[in-house]
Amino acid sequence: MMVVIADDLTGAAEIGGLALKYGLMAEITTTVNLHSKADLLIIDTDTRSLSQTAAKAVITEICTGLKALQPTLLFKKIDSVLRGHVLAEIQLQQELLQLPKALIVPANPGLGRTVVNSTYLLNGQPLHQSSFSQDPEFPVYSSGIRELLQAKDGDIQVLPHYVPQPGAGIVVAEVQNSSDLVAWSKTLDADTLVAGAAEFFATILEAMNMRPLITKESSAILHPPALMICGSAFHKSRAFVKKIEQDGFPVSYMPAALGNATADAQLFQLWMEATLLQLKQEGKVSIAVHPQMEDDKAHALNIRNRMAEAAAFIAGHATLHEILIEGGSTAAAVMRKLGIDRLYPTMALAPGVTRMRVQGNKELHLTLKPGSYEWPPLDLFPLMQ
């Protein structure tokens, strides 16, 4: 069995989509399932949304289970732009699993994300000059790899694949194109903890002589009633919500006052009653952040929790067949509220956008999307029209 440890749920779902592409049966869980029959076990730790201390506690528990599982391949899925506690988690995993080397390959050249001269570039421009600088929870202020990882002197080396590699320590890979990914995949050995973005994982599968299945592209057949959760205050998300609303998709905005830690229970109830009415009338509804709501870190946490409460309320008062969620921390909060701990990928709708069956509920599917990715085009996504 192969194992992927993902630091957020949409990253886990993205790997699940790749599993479908390569003909692997995948299971997404929140714990080490020693009895899993999957080809690929994907463990969502949700550590990106935790404090570093809490994240280390989760990683310690996961590594204990991994020693019993003894996977044939272990891959740590990280955020491609290095948000979260990437370095601290990798250092701890190295220690617990007794691996002298670690290789971090964050680049996704297929999405214009590269590492050149120790600098992270997005479509050729420094990362901190992009919209990632406005991320409410992990704003990017530098494009230097050492700064992004919050590395101290001696913690890491940023190297191209064609130079001699050290026998111990942590290397961050310089990558300009897919050929560089292939070259890095040939450097791996049993003493190396491998971490990276989805494109490098796919490259590793191909290095293991796996090939993508040839499938006929078809429109996603999603079944109402459907709930879409747009829980980000990020401007890109707000623009998307505005667009689908203009196109006729019903949107129920969370009242701005509910973004505060001490929210009005009656206001929440009124919002939910209005949302349920839209769902009953239209068969679908999106709950979204109010345009006047702040997009700082404190509000982001409150919004995430409120969205999870709303999802639980709606699911308790209506039968849902589809829940579509953007953002890994929001998705993880929703899953916890709904008591969901296992997912089985069934359809890759777009890069990073994966539809999954919920264990124990044949009628319900979750579709997840990383916050920085795009939803599929509307003609391939009829539910959103």
C-alpha positions in Angstrom: 0.0 0.0 0.0 1.1 3.6 -0.8 0.4 6.3 1.7 0.1 10.1 1.3 0.0 12.4 4.3 -1.7 15.7 3.3 -1.6 18.8 5.5 -5.1 19.9 4.3 -8.2 18.2 3.0 -8.3 19.7 -0.5 -4.7 18.6 -0.9 -5.8 15.1 0.0 -8.7 15.3 -2.4 -6.3 16.5 -5.2 -4.2 13.4 -4.7 -7.4 11.4 -4.7 -8.1 12.8 -8.2 -4.7 11.7 -9.3 -5.4 8.2 -8.0 -8.4 8.0 -10.3 -6.3 9.2 -13.2 -3.8 6.4 -12.6 -6.3 3.7 -11.9 -5.7 3.4 -8.2 -8.4 2.8 -5.6 -8.0 5.6 -3.0 -9.3 6.1 0.5 -9.2 9.5 2.2 -9.2 9.3 6.0 -8.3 11.4 9.0 -6.4 8.5 10.8 -4.1 5.6 9.8 -6.5 2.9 8.8 -4.6 -0.3 9.3 -7.4 -2.3 7.7 -7.8 -0.3 4.5 -8.0 -2.2 1.3 -7.1 0.8 -0.9 -4.1 1.0 -3.2 -3.5 4.5 -1.9 -4.3 5.6 1.6 -4.5 9.4 1.9 -4.4 10.7 5.4 -5.7 14.3 5.9 -4.0 15.8 9.0 -5.5 19.3 8.6 -2.3 20.5 10.3 -2.1 23.6 8.1 -5.0 25.2 10.1 -3.5 24.2 13.5 -0.9 25.8 15.7 2.6 24.4 15.2 2.4 22.7 18.6 -0.9 21.0 17.8 0.3 20.1 14.3 3.4 18.3 15.8 1.1 16.3 18.1 -1.0 15.1 15.1 2.2 14.2 13.1 3.5 12.2 16.0 0.3 10.2 16.2 0.3 9.6 12.5 3.9 8.4 12.4 3.2 5.9 15.2 0.5 4.3 13.0 2.8 4.4 9.9 5.4 2.2 11.6 2.7 -0.5 11.9 1.5 0.0 8.3 4.9 0.0 6.6 3.8 1.5 3.3 5.6 0.8 0.1 5.7 4.5 -0.7 5.3 7.4 1.7 4.7 10.9 0.3 4.0 14.1 2.2 1.6 16.3 0.3 2.3 20.0 1.1 0.9 23.3 -0.2 2.6 24.1 -3.4 3.4 27.6 -2.2 4.7 26.4 1.1 2.0 27.7 3.4 1.6 26.1 6.8 4.1 24.4 9.1 6.0 22.6 6.3 9.5 22.6 7.6 8.6 21.9 11.2 6.5 18.9 10.2 9.1 17.5 7.9 11.8 17.8 10.5 9.6 16.0 13.0 8.7 13.2 10.5 12.4 12.7 9.7 13.1 12.3 13.4 10.2 9.9 14.1 10.7 7.8 11.0 14.5 7.9 11.3 15.1 9.2 7.8 18.4 11.1 7.4 17.3 12.9 4.2 14.3 14.9 3.0 13.4 16.2 -0.4 10.9 19.0 -0.8 9.5 19.6 -4.3 6.9 22.3 -4.0 6.8 23.4 -7.7 3.8 22.7 -10.0 5.3 23.8 -13.3 2.0 22.9 -15.1 0.4 25.7 -13.1 3.2 28.1 -13.6 4.7 27.5 -10.2 8.5 27.1 -10.3 11.5 27.5 -8.1 14.5 29.2 -9.7 17.7 30.5 -8.0 16.1 29.9 -4.5 13.1 32.0 -5.5 9.5 30.9 -5.9 7.9 32.2 -9.1 4.3 32.2 -10.2 4.1 32.5 -14.0 7.6 34.0 -14.0 6.9 36.6 -11.4 8.0 36.6 -7.7 5.3 34.9 -5.6 4.8 37.7 -3.2 3.7 40.0 -6.1 0.7 37.7 -6.7 -2.7 37.4 -5.0 -1.1 35.1 -2.5 0.1 38.2 -0.7 -3.6 38.8 0.2 -4.3 35.4 1.7 -6.1 36.2 5.0 -4.5 33.3 6.9 -1.1 32.8 5.3 -0.2 36.0 3.5 3.0 35.7 1.4 5.4 38.5 2.0 8.6 37.0 0.4 9.4 34.8 -2.6 12.6 33.4 -1.1 12.4 29.7 -0.3 14.2 30.2 3.0 11.8 32.9 4.1 8.7 31.0 2.9 9.8 28.0 5.0 10.9 30.1 7.9 14.2 28.2 7.8 17.2 29.0 10.0 20.8 28.8 8.8 21.7 25.2 8.0 18.1 24.0 8.0 17.8 23.5 4.2 19.7 23.6 0.9 18.0 24.8 -2.3 19.6 22.9 -5.1 19.2 21.9 -8.8 19.1 18.2 -9.6 22.3 18.2 -11.5 24.6 19.0 -8.6 25.9 16.3 -6.1 23.2 15.8 -3.4 24.1 15.7 0.3 23.9 12.4 2.2 21.8 14.0 5.0 19.6 17.0 5.7 16.8 18.7 3.8 17.0 19.7 0.1 14.4 22.0 -1.6 14.4 21.2 -5.3 14.8 23.9 -8.0 12.3 23.2 -10.8 11.7 25.1 -14.0 9.8 22.4 -16.0 8.4 18.9 -15.9 11.8 17.5 -17.1 13.2 18.7 -13.8 10.5 16.8 -11.9 11.4 13.7 -13.8 15.1 14.2 -12.9 14.3 14.6 -9.2 12.1 11.5 -9.2 15.2 9.5 -10.2 17.2 10.7 -7.1 14.9 9.1 -4.5 15.9 6.3 -2.2 14.7 4.5 0.9 16.5 7.0 3.2 14.6 10.0 1.9 11.4 11.5 3.1 9.7 12.9 0.0 7.4 15.9 0.2 5.9 18.0 -2.5 3.0 19.2 -4.6 0.6 17.0 -6.7 2.5 17.3 -9.9 5.6 15.7 -8.4 3.5 12.9 -6.9 2.2 12.1 -10.4 5.8 12.1 -11.7 6.7 9.6 -9.0 3.8 7.3 -10.1 5.1 7.5 -13.7 8.6 6.7 -12.5 7.0 3.5 -11.0 5.7 2.6 -14.5 2.2 3.7 -13.9 0.4 5.5 -16.7 -2.7 7.7 -16.9 -5.9 5.9 -17.9 -7.4 6.9 -21.2 -10.9 8.1 -20.4 -13.6 9.9 -22.4 -14.2 13.4 -21.0 -17.8 13.9 -19.9 -19.9 16.5 -18.1 -20.2 16.1 -14.4 -23.6 14.7 -13.4 -24.3 16.2 -10.0 -27.6 15.6 -8.3 -29.7 18.2 -6.4 -30.3 19.1 -3.7 -26.9 20.7 -3.6 -25.1 23.0 -1.2 -22.0 25.0 -2.3 -19.9 26.5 0.5 -17.8 29.4 -0.5 -16.2 30.2 2.9 -13.3 32.3 1.9 -13.1 36.1 2.2 -10.3 36.1 -0.4 -11.1 38.5 -3.2 -10.8 35.7 -5.8 -13.6 33.7 -4.1 -15.8 36.8 -3.7 -15.4 37.5 -7.5 -16.5 33.9 -8.2 -19.6 34.1 -6.0 -20.6 37.4 -7.6 -20.2 35.8 -11.1 -22.4 32.7 -10.3 -25.0 34.9 -8.7 -25.1 37.1 -11.8 -25.6 33.9 -13.8 -28.6 32.9 -11.7 -27.1 30.6 -9.1 -28.9 31.3 -5.8 -26.5 32.7 -3.2 -27.2 33.2 0.5 -24.8 35.5 2.1 -23.7 35.1 5.7 -24.6 38.3 7.6 -21.4 40.2 8.3 -22.2 40.2 12.1 -21.8 36.4 12.1 -18.1 36.8 11.4 -17.6 37.9 15.0 -16.6 35.4 17.7 -19.8 36.2 19.7 -22.5 35.8 17.1 -26.3 36.4 17.5 -28.1 33.0 17.6 -31.3 34.5 16.3 -29.5 36.1 13.3 -28.0 32.7 12.5 -31.4 31.1 12.7 -32.9 33.7 10.3 -30.0 33.2 7.9 -30.6 29.5 7.9 -34.3 29.7 7.4 -33.8 31.9 4.3 -31.1 29.5 3.0 -33.3 26.5 3.4 -36.1 28.3 1.5 -33.8 29.0 -1.4 -32.6 25.3 -1.4 -36.2 24.1 -1.4 -37.2 26.4 -4.2 -34.1 26.1 -6.4 -32.7 22.6 -5.5 -29.3 24.3 -4.9 -27.8 27.2 -3.0 -24.4 28.6 -2.2 -23.6 30.0 1.2 -21.0 32.7 1.0 -19.1 35.3 2.8 -20.8 38.7 3.0 -19.0 41.3 0.8 -18.7 43.6 3.9 -17.0 40.9 6.0 -13.3 41.5 7.0 -10.7 39.1 5.5 -8.1 39.0 8.4 -7.0 35.8 10.1 -9.3 36.2 13.1 -12.4 36.6 10.9 -11.2 33.7 8.7 -11.4 31.3 11.7 -14.8 32.6 12.8 -16.1 32.3 9.2 -14.8 28.7 8.9 -16.6 27.6 12.1 -19.8 29.4 11.1 -19.8 27.8 7.7 -19.4 24.4 9.3 -22.3 25.1 11.7 -24.4 26.2 8.7 -23.6 23.0 6.8 -24.6 20.9 9.8 -27.8 22.8 10.3 -28.8 22.5 6.6 -27.9 18.8 6.4 -30.0 18.3 9.5 -33.1 20.0 7.9 -32.8 18.9 4.3 -31.6 15.9 2.3 -28.4 16.8 0.5 -27.0 14.9 -2.4 -24.0 17.2 -3.2 -21.9 19.4 -1.0 -19.3 21.5 -2.8 -16.6 23.2 -0.8 -13.6 25.4 -1.5 -10.7 25.6 0.9 -9.2 22.8 2.8 -9.6 24.2 6.3 -13.3 25.0 5.7 -13.8 21.5 4.2 -12.2 19.8 7.2 -14.4 21.8 9.6 -17.5 20.8 7.7 -16.5 17.1 7.7 -16.0 17.2 11.5 -19.4 18.8 12.1 -21.0 16.2 9.8 -19.2 13.3 11.4 -17.5 12.3 8.1 -14.1 10.6 8.4 -13.7 8.6 5.2 -14.1 9.6 1.6 -13.7 7.7 -1.7 -12.8 9.6 -4.9 -15.2 8.9 -7.8 -14.6 11.7 -10.3 -11.9 14.2 -11.1 -13.8 17.2 -12.4 -10.7 19.4 -13.0 -7.1 19.7 -11.8 -7.4 19.7 -8.0 -11.3 19.4 -8.1 -12.4 16.0 -6.9 -15.9 14.5 -6.3 -16.0 11.8 -3.5 -18.4 9.4 -2.1 -19.0 9.6 1.7 -18.6 6.4 3.6 -21.9 5.2 5.1 -24.1 7.5 2.9 -24.6 6.3 -0.6 -26.7 9.4 -1.5 -24.1 12.1 -0.5 -21.0 13.2 -2.4 -18.5 15.9 -1.5 -16.6 17.9 -4.1 -13.6 19.8 -2.9 -11.4 22.5 -4.4 -8.3 24.2 -3.1 -8.8 27.9 -2.6 -6.2 29.0 -5.2 -7.6 26.7 -7.9 -10.4 27.3 -10.4 -13.8 25.6 -10.5 -14.4 23.7 -13.8 -15.9 25.6 -16.7 -19.7 26.0 -16.4 -20.4 23.9 -19.5 -18.6 20.9 -17.8 -20.3 21.7 -14.5 -24.1 21.8 -15.2 -25.2 22.1 -11.6 -23.7 25.6 -11.4 -25.6 27.0 -14.4 
